[in-house]
Amino acid sequence: MKSMTGYGRGEFENENIRVVVELKSVNGKSLRIRYGLPKIFYSLINEVKREIEKVVKRGDLEVSVSYRFSPSFKVPYRVNYGEALELIKALKRISSLSGKEISLSGRDLLSVPEIFVREEPEGEEFKGALLSALKEALLNLDEARKSEGEKLKLFFAQRLKEIERYLKEIEKDALKVKKLLFNRLRERARELLSSLEVEQEFTKRVELEVAILAAKQDVSEELSRLWAHLNRFKELMEIESEPVGKSLDFLCQEMHREINTLGNKLKEVNITDLVVKIKGEVAKIKEQVQNVE
């Protein structure tokens, strides 16, 4: 189990270039990547995406790439002769109109950015450097997400332990609760029947219906399903080969549903406090499950 929160940094350097890649991820419903790539690497964005998707399955990921050419790497310049000629013609026209000769030095030409253009190398030439730095960053990011995932596992284990303790207390009193509910319903029915003139056969039928109604108030099925959900949650926490966050979130919803049913059945007995406590623990788990990949 991994967290979706983490940071990873990687760098690669050779005789021509030094590339640094930084990755920052936070929780998200799916995988969303925001790229901060220099123009030189625009053509490699699909390859960067493929490498990321091998490691990261969910979360909002920010990719930041920077680079620096080594002093020994010579970046060529291209002279825009057409632009230079147009500039010279313009200066001649100004000289003609003003009656004053305007000279143009080499320094003046260098100050015009459109004339001397730096030829940026193709990103393909440095693909190996970029991908090497990216793979190192992904490795470090993955380790950070695993580390955060271990912290979440410890948190979940503590919360699950509390839920199990509360469930055992409810189970201990489950039979007593069933009898208590039956007796309460029977007494109410008798009170109602005592004020009416009814046949004995009808009274027996009412008592049968009371028994059926009391059986419907039995909480053993809800308790059984809650235990199953807790065990499945533990199993999912140990999985590292695939994302489990959505499955854990679904289990939280199912546990909440079972607890609500449990609470409705037990609202007339003194176990509702335990139900409220379980709800609180499930809410804590669900909040942190949003950080699980």
C-alpha positions as CSV (number, residue, x, y, z in Angstrom):
1,M,0.0,0.0,0.0
2,K,1.3,3.4,-1.0
3,S,0.4,6.9,-0.2
4,M,-0.2,9.4,-3.0
5,T,1.9,12.0,-1.2
6,G,5.6,12.1,-1.9
7,Y,8.7,13.9,-3.3
8,G,11.5,12.5,-5.5
9,R,14.5,14.1,-7.1
10,G,16.9,12.8,-9.7
11,E,19.8,14.1,-11.7
12,F,22.1,13.0,-14.5
13,E,25.3,14.6,-15.7
14,N,27.7,13.9,-18.6
15,E,30.2,15.8,-20.6
16,N,27.6,17.9,-22.4
17,I,24.6,18.5,-20.0
18,R,23.3,18.2,-16.4
19,V,19.6,17.5,-16.0
20,V,17.7,17.7,-12.8
21,V,14.1,16.3,-12.4
22,E,11.9,16.9,-9.4
23,L,8.6,15.2,-8.8
24,K,5.9,16.2,-6.2
25,S,2.7,14.3,-5.8
26,V,-0.4,14.8,-3.7
27,N,-3.7,12.9,-3.5
28,G,-6.1,12.9,-6.5
29,K,-9.0,10.8,-7.8
30,S,-6.9,9.7,-10.8
31,L,-3.5,10.3,-12.3
32,R,-3.1,13.9,-13.4
33,I,0.4,15.2,-14.5
34,R,1.4,18.8,-14.7
35,Y,4.6,19.3,-16.8
36,G,7.2,21.9,-16.2
37,L,9.5,21.0,-19.1
38,P,11.9,23.4,-20.8
39,K,11.3,23.9,-24.5
40,I,14.2,21.7,-25.5
41,F,12.4,18.7,-24.0
42,Y,8.9,19.3,-25.4
43,S,9.3,16.6,-28.0
44,L,9.9,14.0,-25.3
45,I,6.7,14.6,-23.3
46,N,5.1,11.3,-24.3
47,E,8.1,9.3,-23.3
48,V,8.2,11.1,-20.0
49,K,4.5,10.3,-19.5
50,R,5.0,6.6,-20.3
51,E,7.9,6.3,-17.7
52,I,5.7,8.0,-15.0
53,E,2.7,5.8,-15.7
54,K,4.9,2.7,-15.0
55,V,5.3,3.8,-11.4
56,V,2.5,6.2,-10.5
57,K,-1.1,5.1,-10.9
58,R,-3.1,7.8,-9.0
59,G,-2.5,11.3,-7.7
60,D,-1.8,14.8,-8.8
61,L,1.9,14.9,-10.0
62,E,4.0,17.9,-10.7
63,V,7.0,17.4,-12.9
64,S,9.8,20.0,-12.9
65,V,12.8,19.7,-15.2
66,S,15.9,22.0,-15.3
67,Y,19.1,21.6,-17.2
68,R,22.5,23.3,-17.8
69,F,25.0,22.7,-20.6
70,S,28.5,22.1,-19.5
71,P,31.2,24.7,-20.4
72,S,32.7,22.4,-23.0
73,F,29.5,22.1,-24.9
74,K,29.4,24.7,-27.7
75,V,25.9,25.9,-28.6
76,P,26.0,27.2,-32.2
77,Y,24.5,30.6,-33.2
78,R,22.6,31.3,-36.4
79,V,22.8,34.7,-38.1
80,N,19.6,36.1,-39.4
81,Y,21.0,37.9,-42.5
82,G,17.6,39.0,-43.8
83,E,16.9,40.8,-40.5
84,A,20.3,42.4,-40.4
85,L,19.9,43.7,-44.0
86,E,16.5,45.1,-43.2
87,L,18.0,46.9,-40.2
88,I,20.8,48.4,-42.3
89,K,18.3,49.6,-44.9
90,A,16.2,51.2,-42.3
91,L,19.2,53.0,-40.8
92,K,20.2,54.3,-44.3
93,R,16.7,55.6,-44.9
94,I,16.8,57.4,-41.5
95,S,20.2,58.9,-42.4
96,S,18.8,60.0,-45.8
97,L,15.8,61.7,-44.2
98,S,17.8,63.3,-41.3
99,G,20.8,64.4,-43.3
100,K,23.0,62.8,-40.7
101,E,25.0,59.6,-41.3
102,I,24.2,56.9,-38.8
103,S,26.9,54.2,-38.4
104,L,26.3,50.7,-37.2
105,S,29.0,48.7,-35.3
106,G,29.2,45.0,-34.7
107,R,28.4,45.7,-31.0
108,D,25.2,47.4,-32.2
109,L,24.2,44.3,-34.2
110,L,24.9,42.0,-31.2
111,S,22.4,44.0,-29.1
112,V,19.6,43.1,-31.5
113,P,18.3,39.6,-30.4
114,E,16.6,38.8,-33.7
115,I,19.8,38.9,-35.7
116,F,22.0,36.4,-33.7
117,V,19.8,33.5,-32.7
118,R,21.0,30.7,-30.4
119,E,20.4,27.3,-32.0
120,E,18.9,25.2,-29.3
121,P,19.9,21.5,-29.7
122,E,17.2,18.9,-30.3
123,G,15.9,17.3,-27.2
124,E,16.3,13.9,-28.7
125,E,20.1,14.4,-28.4
126,F,19.7,14.5,-24.6
127,K,16.9,11.9,-24.2
128,G,19.1,9.5,-22.4
129,A,20.1,12.2,-19.8
130,L,16.5,13.2,-19.2
131,L,15.2,9.7,-18.8
132,S,18.0,8.7,-16.5
133,A,17.3,11.6,-14.2
134,L,13.5,10.9,-14.4
135,K,14.0,7.2,-13.5
136,E,16.0,8.2,-10.4
137,A,13.4,10.7,-9.4
138,L,10.6,8.2,-9.8
139,L,12.6,5.6,-7.7
140,N,12.9,8.2,-4.9
141,L,9.3,9.3,-5.2
142,D,8.1,5.7,-5.0
143,E,10.2,5.1,-1.9
144,A,8.7,8.2,-0.3
145,R,5.2,7.1,-1.1
146,K,5.9,3.6,0.3
147,S,7.2,5.2,3.5
148,E,4.1,7.4,3.8
149,G,2.0,4.3,3.1
150,E,3.7,2.5,6.1
151,K,2.6,5.4,8.3
152,L,-0.9,5.1,7.1
153,K,-0.9,1.3,7.6
154,L,0.1,1.9,11.3
155,F,-2.7,4.5,11.6
156,F,-5.3,2.2,10.1
157,A,-4.2,-0.8,12.2
158,Q,-4.7,1.3,15.4
159,R,-8.2,2.4,14.3
160,L,-9.2,-1.2,13.2
161,K,-8.0,-2.5,16.6
162,E,-10.4,-0.1,18.3
163,I,-13.3,-1.0,16.0
164,E,-12.6,-4.7,16.8
165,R,-12.7,-4.0,20.5
166,Y,-16.0,-2.3,20.2
167,L,-17.5,-5.0,18.1
168,K,-16.5,-7.7,20.6
169,E,-18.3,-5.7,23.3
170,I,-21.4,-5.6,21.2
171,E,-21.1,-9.3,20.3
172,K,-20.8,-10.1,24.0
173,D,-24.2,-8.5,24.6
174,A,-25.8,-9.5,21.3
175,L,-27.9,-12.4,22.7
176,K,-28.9,-10.3,25.7
177,V,-29.9,-7.5,23.3
178,K,-32.1,-9.9,21.3
179,K,-33.9,-11.1,24.4
180,L,-34.3,-7.6,25.7
181,L,-35.8,-6.4,22.4
182,F,-38.2,-9.3,22.3
183,N,-39.4,-8.8,25.9
184,R,-39.9,-5.1,25.3
185,L,-42.0,-5.7,22.1
186,R,-44.0,-8.4,23.9
187,E,-44.8,-6.2,26.9
188,R,-45.9,-3.4,24.6
189,A,-48.1,-5.8,22.7
190,R,-49.6,-7.1,25.9
191,E,-50.3,-3.6,27.1
192,L,-52.1,-2.8,23.9
193,L,-54.1,-6.1,23.9
194,S,-55.1,-5.8,27.5
195,S,-57.0,-2.6,26.7
196,L,-58.9,-4.5,24.0
197,E,-61.3,-7.3,23.9
198,V,-59.7,-9.9,21.6
199,E,-59.8,-13.6,21.2
200,Q,-57.0,-15.8,22.6
201,E,-56.1,-17.0,19.1
202,F,-55.5,-13.4,18.0
203,T,-53.3,-12.9,21.1
204,K,-51.2,-15.9,20.1
205,R,-50.9,-14.5,16.5
206,V,-49.7,-11.2,17.9
207,E,-47.0,-12.9,20.0
208,L,-45.8,-14.8,16.9
209,E,-45.6,-11.5,15.0
210,V,-43.6,-10.0,17.9
211,A,-41.2,-12.9,17.8
212,I,-40.7,-12.4,14.0
213,L,-40.2,-8.7,14.5
214,A,-37.7,-9.3,17.2
215,A,-35.8,-11.7,14.9
216,K,-35.5,-9.0,12.4
217,Q,-33.8,-6.9,15.0
218,D,-31.1,-9.5,15.3
219,V,-27.7,-7.9,14.6
220,S,-25.6,-11.0,13.9
221,E,-25.6,-10.5,10.1
222,E,-24.4,-6.9,10.4
223,L,-21.7,-8.0,12.9
224,S,-20.6,-10.8,10.6
225,R,-20.4,-8.5,7.6
226,L,-18.4,-5.9,9.6
227,W,-15.9,-8.5,10.6
228,A,-15.6,-9.5,6.9
229,H,-15.0,-5.9,5.9
230,L,-12.4,-5.5,8.6
231,N,-10.5,-8.6,7.5
232,R,-10.6,-7.6,3.8
233,F,-9.3,-4.1,4.8
234,K,-6.3,-5.7,6.4
235,E,-5.6,-7.9,3.4
236,L,-5.7,-4.9,1.0
237,M,-3.3,-2.9,3.3
238,E,-0.6,-5.5,2.5
239,I,-0.9,-5.3,-1.3
240,E,1.9,-3.4,-3.0
241,S,1.6,-4.6,-6.6
242,E,-1.5,-2.5,-7.4
243,P,-3.4,0.5,-6.1
244,V,-5.9,-0.2,-3.3
245,G,-7.2,3.2,-2.4
246,K,-10.5,3.0,-4.2
247,S,-11.2,-0.5,-2.8
248,L,-10.4,0.8,0.7
249,D,-12.7,3.7,0.2
250,F,-15.5,1.4,-0.9
251,L,-15.0,-0.8,2.2
252,C,-15.3,2.3,4.4
253,Q,-18.7,3.1,2.7
254,E,-19.9,-0.5,3.3
255,M,-18.8,-0.4,7.0
256,H,-20.6,2.9,7.5
257,R,-23.7,1.4,6.0
258,E,-23.6,-1.7,8.2
259,I,-23.0,0.5,11.3
260,N,-26.0,2.6,10.4
261,T,-28.2,-0.5,10.2
262,L,-26.6,-1.7,13.5
263,G,-27.4,1.7,15.1
264,N,-31.0,1.6,13.9
265,K,-31.6,-1.8,15.4
266,L,-29.9,-1.0,18.7
267,K,-31.2,2.5,19.3
268,E,-33.5,1.3,22.0
269,V,-30.8,-0.4,24.1
270,N,-27.7,0.9,25.8
271,I,-25.2,0.0,23.1
272,T,-25.6,3.0,20.9
273,D,-22.6,4.6,22.5
274,L,-20.4,1.8,21.1
275,V,-22.0,2.3,17.6
276,V,-21.2,6.0,17.7
277,K,-17.6,5.2,18.6
278,I,-17.3,2.8,15.7
279,K,-18.7,5.4,13.4
280,G,-16.1,7.8,14.6
281,E,-13.3,5.4,13.9
282,V,-14.5,4.6,10.4
283,A,-14.8,8.3,9.7
284,K,-11.1,8.7,10.7
285,I,-10.1,5.9,8.5
286,K,-12.1,7.2,5.5
287,E,-10.5,10.6,5.8
288,Q,-7.0,9.1,5.5
289,V,-7.9,6.6,2.9
290,Q,-8.2,9.5,0.5
291,N,-4.4,9.7,0.6
292,V,-3.9,6.0,-0.5
293,E,-3.0,5.3,-4.1
